Amino acid sequence: MSGRPANGGGTGPLAGLKVLDFTQALAGPFCTQQLADLGAEVVKVEGLDGGDLTRQSGPFHEADSEHRFSGYFQSINRGKKSIAVDLKTTEGVALVRRLAADFDVVVENFRVGVMDRLGLSYETLAALNPRLVYAAIRGFGDPRTAASPYADWPAYDVVAQAMGGMMGITGLAGGAPIKIGPGVGDTIPALYAALGVVSAVLHARETGRGQFLDVAMTDAVLSVSERIVHQHFFGHLTPGPEGNHHPFLLPFGVYPAADGWVALACPGDNFFRPLVAALDAAELLEDPAFATPKARAVNREAVIAKLSELTARHTKAELQGRLGGVVPFGPVLNIAEIAADPHFAARGMLPAIELPGFATPVRVAGQPIKLAGTPSAVRGRGPELGEHTLDVLRQHGATDDDIARWRAAGAIA
């Protein structure tokens, strides 16, 4: 597929930025995918022995009998190139050092010390390329920026959710903590890392000097869980699982419908009054327990119960007809409903990618950053393992003799 957006727009605000991507699993690839969607050339460095673990994770489409195109891999590696290099060989490491000298950014999400032991540390690569921005995503950060006592611990999404405070306030009120469904312990640090990369690149372009940056997964989760911090240090609280309602705004939570659930956020009179009117219950305002925000806060459980009774009389579609555009409202949607919803179609949030051997394109999650002048875009499918090895090497000055030597050493296939 063409590297240009399907809408015929520009090549993105990061066009010309070259990223050498050593990441795998979710956090790292999700970071570099954001950069690719915004126009960067992302070259994914994978091993010869199967590459990124998500290549084998599925799910696999029924049109893919050979299991070449994992849905997981395609979801977070679209629009990238792939080179396959054996970093356990001296020639493979030398090859990558040569490439890194010509790139703007390196991103990796190995445990502390892995890249150092390979001979590809920040210090080694920066000596070859002083303008290099080197980004690392780790469970507990890197000692180069601040040494955590847990720096050597391995971590995955669920660990970051647990230790970063997010899981501690998620779940039924008074109940056990519950893991949030999506892998936010990976994707949140990925987004922070992408922001860090762009910030450091701007600095490098101003000064000619790159730098090392890292994001700890646990730190990133804590950062977006900011409410627990001000609750504790200003309000002297240690909040626990809060259920489906806000701890101090009301109504602000999830309510039943006849065929599912809806979200409402109407804590002030400017929205609460239209809410009860639209639910044919304006008489509630005559009840002192419902008349003011302060009264509703005092009578929290009664307010939740009454609103639940009112919303449960209607389907999600009926509630949308009554409340949509009137108050902050949204139905709780599953992915089948999202696929049919006109908002996500209008915003291009389920773009299609073409895969070899597939009769029809398949959809992936789109890029929410919309730029009017330099559009972001899903720039094609994820690469097959090593699909671009020779093209990338030649683009960066490799000769036929170089390639023959690297093959003989087992550095490339």
Secondary structure, DSSP 4 states (H G I P E B T S, - for coil): --SS-TT-----TTTT-EEEE---TTHHHHHHHHHHHTT-EEEEEE-SSS-SGGGGS----TT-TT--S-HHHHHHHTT-EEEE--TTSHHHHHHHHHHHTT-SEEEE-PPTTHHHHHT--HHHHHHH-TT-EEEEEESS--TTT---TTTT----HHHHHHHTSSGGG-SSTTS-----SS-HHHHHHHHHHHHHHHHHHHHHHHHS--EEEEEEHHHHHHHHTHHHHHHHHTT-------TTB-SSSSSEEEEEETTEEEEEE--SHHHHHHHHHHTT-GGGGGSTTTSSHHHHHHTHHHHHHHHHHHHTTS-HHHHHHHHTTTSSEEE---HHHHHH-HHHHHTT-S-EE--TT-SS-EE--------SSS-----SPPPPTTTTHHHHHHHTT--HHHHHHHHHTTS--
